[in-house]
Amino acid sequence: MLSIGELSKRTGVKVPTIRYYEQMGLLAAAERSGGNQRRYSRTDLERLAFIRHARDLGFEIERIRELIALSHHPKDACEGADRIALAHLSDVRDKIDRLKKLEHELERIVSHCSGHTVEDCYVIRALSDHGLCDHEH
């Protein structure tokens, strides 16, 4: 059995976050020692590592909850997990597209700035007037 501090060290998840995951029901409520300290099993460690990795990949809490529910049925087809991962991949690609547009616009704004004072600064003017942007971002 692991203390919450040891669980935190092994997974890289901060103690308050572990407590939060317990409150959210992503992690089962910990057993308690005679001194009322939280005690975690190997299964808890594995679950927390799963949650941490999913969060690192950008999965939302509700999607992680769905994936955990699916993991309770190891003999079922994995189409549900695939669907969740594909939807997340689509969201990530959309974000990348938006970020590329943002990058392009920021590069354009910065490259147009040749003013030596704030009153001549294209960056300041462009931020004040969305109409100076090339496209929606």
N, C-alpha and C positions, 0 to 999 in steps of 0.2 A: 504494500500500500504506500502511496505517495502523499506527501503533504501538498498543499496548494503551491507553496514556494518551489518545491521540487518539480511539480508538474509544470509550473511556469518556466523554470530553467530548461527543462527538457524540450519544451515545445516552442519557446520564444514568445509565448502569449502572456501578457501582463496579468497579474492577479485580479485587478478590477474587471478586466475583460473576461476572465474565466468566470467570475461571479455573474457577470452580465449574461454570458452564454447559458449559465444555469437558470437564471431568471427567465430567459427567453425559451427555455425548454430544449435548446440544442444539445445541451449536455445534461445528463441526469443529475439530480441533486446528489451531492456527495454524501457518502456515509460519514458518520461522526465518531470520533474516538471518545474514550471515557472523559477526556478533558475538553470535549466538544470541538475538537479541531477537525477540519475537513480531511477526509482520506479518499484517495482516488486509486482506482484499479488500473491494470494494464489496458482494459477495454476503454476506460475513460481517456487514457493517454492516447490511444489510437484514434478515438473519436475526435479529440481536441486537435490532433495532428491533421486529421481530415478537414476539419473546419478551418484551421489555419491555412492550409494549402488552398482550399476553395476560396477563402477571402483574399489570399495573395493573388489569385487568378481573377479577382474582381466579382465573384459571384455574390449576389445579394443574399441576405439572411433567409428570405423566404424560399429562394431556390435551393439553398443549402438544406433547409428543412425538408424540402421535397426529395432531395437526393438522399438524405438520411433515411427518410421513410422508405424509399425504394431499396435501400441497402438492407432493410429488414426482411426482404423477400429475395434471397440470393438465387433461387431457381427460376424466377420470372425473367422474361425477355428484357433486354436493356434498352428498349426503344424509348422508355420514359426518360432515362438518363441522357440518351442521345438527343432527344428533343430539347431538353433543358440546356445541354451544352451547345447545341446548334443555335438556339435562340440567343444565348449569351455571346457566342461567336459573332452573330449578326450584329448585336448591339456594339460589340467592340469594334467591328469594322466600320459601323456608322460613326462612332466616336473618332476613329482614326481619320475618316474622311473629313469630319468637321475640324479636327485639329490641323489637317493639312491645309484646309482653306484658311484657317486662322493664321497658320505659319506664313502662307503666301501673302496674306494681307498685311501682316506685321512687317515682313521683309520689304514690301512695297512702300509702306508708310515710312519706315526707317530710311530706305534708300532715297526718298524724295526730300529728306530733311537736309537742307544745306544752310539753314539759318544759324547765325552765331548768337542770336539773342532769343529769348522766349517769345517775344512778339513776332518773330519771323519763323518760328519753329513749326514745320509741317506736322510733326507728331501731335503737337497741341491742337493745331487747327483740325486735323483729321479726327481726333478724339472728340472734338467739339461739334463736328458736322459729319454725321453718318453718310451723307450724300457724297462725300469725297472718297468713300470706299469703292473698290472695283466691283464687288458683288456682296451678296448677303453672306454672313459668316456666323 
